[in-house]
């Protein structure tokens, strides 16, 4: 997999982050809130790691 392909996948994942944030705002989420928080943390970590690994690639 080349860096440009990975970058496209990262952009796709980032675009779905807002759905998780919106879900987190639901008052009746219950214990699922833990999983949603974990998913958001993992997305943020993934994006950070991508940016550290490929600092020269421009954001799409």
Residue pairs with C-beta under 8 A, 6 or more apart in sequence:
3 54
3 57
4 57
6 50
6 54
7 50
7 54
7 57
7 60
8 60
10 46
10 47
10 50
11 59
11 60
13 43
13 46
13 47
14 43
14 47
17 40
17 43
20 36
20 39
20 40
20 43
21 40
23 29
23 36
24 33
24 36
24 37
24 40
29 36
